C-alpha cells in the first residue's frame, strides 16, 4: 500500500481547510489517476452504527461527516459509479476506528466481485492506494479485521479513474431477478419426488427441493433417498427443468446445528451443491418447538458458511445465489430473530439474492379468510424493513429482491385458508411490484383430495380445487 500522509505534497494541487475541528488536506488527482468518480453517488453498506453515520456520508465531500459500521467483522461499503469505469486509485480517509485488514473489489453487476487490492497491515490515517488496475460499475471496500474495538469509520471514500456516470435510472418495469426460478414451488421430497412426472402433469418444470438437513454429525441428509432424488433431478433437467436446493424447515435438525464451525458447515453444503450440480441455495431457518434454528450462534455460523461458499464460487468464476426463507407477520413484518438472519448475513458480506417471507400460519385471529390481502400487507412491512438494511437501494430494487411463499389451502391454523382467490390476488400484486420470485408449500398439496379437512395435510389442500390449479394460477406471474 502506498501511504501518503497529509503533509506529503504531490504534483497535484493541495487545499488545506479546517473542518469539524480537524485539519483536512484535500488533493486533486493527477491526469494519470483520472477523475473523482464517487462524489455523491449511491452507496450501500453492510451496517451503520446509527442513523447519523449513513454510508452516503463517505462520498459527500464533507470531511466532518462519516460512515461508521457496527462493531463486528466483516463489514463493507459499496459505491455505485453509475456505469462501468476503469479504476486507478482509491483514497480512504479513516477516522480513529479504521481497518487493519481489508480488500478492494469491483463488480459489473453488484453480485460477482473481483479483488484488485488487499492488505492486512493498515495503520489508519489516510490510505492512498494507487496503481490499481480494475474495471467495474461497483467498487467495494470490504473490511475483514478491525484495528480497534469499534467498527469501521470513514470520513471519505474517493474512487478515481475514467468512465462512470450518473446512476442508471431505474426502469419503470424492471425485470424480475428470479430468472428460471421466477416461480419455484416447493416439492416435499418426503412425500414424493418424481420431479419429471410432476412437471409433465402440471406443465411446470422449476421447483424448490425441501429439505436437506443434518444427521447428528455434520453430514447432509435428505428426507428421501438421495440417489433416487438425484436421478429424478437428472430426468427433470433432461426435459428442460431444474430445482433449487433448500435446507431447513419447521423443527428441522438443521445441518448447521451439527457443524462446529462455519467452514465445516460450508463443506457440508458444498457436498450437496456439487452432488446436485446447483448454484442456487435456499435457507429456511425456523424457530420450532423442538429445534430453534434461529439461535444467534447458529445463524452466525450458517452465514459464515454461506460467505465461504460464495467466496469459493467467485474464485471459480461462478455465482452462488442465496435466498432466505423466513417467518413473517402482516402487522410487523419480520420479528427480531428473523430480521437478525439478514443483519448477520450482511455483516458477514453475504450477497443476498432473494428474501422470501413465508406468508402463512399467521396465528393472529384476523387473517383467516383474507390470506391474500394479509400476505400483501406482510410483504409491504418487509419492504420497509429492507429499506433500513439497504438504504442506497430504490423501492423498485427492494421489491425486486422479495419473494413470497404461502401455504396453499388449509394452513396449520385451522382459521386460516389460502384459497384460489388469494392466490390470484398475490400473483397480481407480485406482477405489479415485479417481485423476484413466488413459491408455495407444496406441490403434493396442490389437489382437491381432501375438501373440507380442517387440519393441514401434506398430501392435499383441504379445499375444493382441480389438480395443480394453484400451479396454473401462479404461472401467470411474469415478474
CORTA-V325315 format. One record per run of one state. SS is the DSSP state (hx for helix, st for strand, lp for the rest). FROM is the first residue (numbers start at 1). TO is the last residue. If there is no record, write none. Layout:
# CORTA-V325315
SS;FROM;TO + SS;FROM;TO
This chain:
# CORTA-V325315
lp;1;2 + st;3;3 + lp;4;13 + st;14;19 + lp;20;21 + st;22;27 + lp;28;30 + hx;31;33 + lp;34;34 + st;35;36 + lp;37;41 + st;42;45 + lp;46;54 + hx;55;59 + lp;60;66 + st;67;68 + lp;69;74 + st;75;94 + lp;95;98 + st;99;107 + lp;108;113 + st;114;119 + lp;120;125 + st;126;129 + lp;130;133 + st;134;146 + lp;147;152 + st;153;163 + lp;164;178 + hx;179;181 + lp;182;182 + st;183;183 + lp;184;184 + st;185;188 + lp;189;194 + hx;195;202 + lp;203;205 + st;206;210 + lp;211;211 + st;212;213 + lp;214;220 + st;221;222 + lp;223;225 + hx;226;238 + lp;239;241 + st;242;248 + lp;249;254 + hx;255;258 + lp;259;261 + hx;262;275 + lp;276;279 + st;280;284 + lp;285;286 + st;287;287 + lp;288;291 + st;292;292 + lp;293;295 + hx;296;315 + lp;316;320 + st;321;327 + lp;328;328 + st;329;329 + lp;330;332 + st;333;333 + lp;334;335 + hx;336;347 + lp;348;351 + st;352;358 + lp;359;370 + hx;371;389 + lp;390;394 + hx;395;399 + lp;400;401 + st;402;407 + lp;408;408 + st;409;410 + lp;411;416 + st;417;418 + lp;419;419 + hx;420;433 + lp;434;436 + st;437;441 + lp;442;442 + hx;443;445 + lp;446;456 + st;457;457 + lp;458;459 + st;460;460 + lp;461;468 + hx;469;474 + lp;475;479
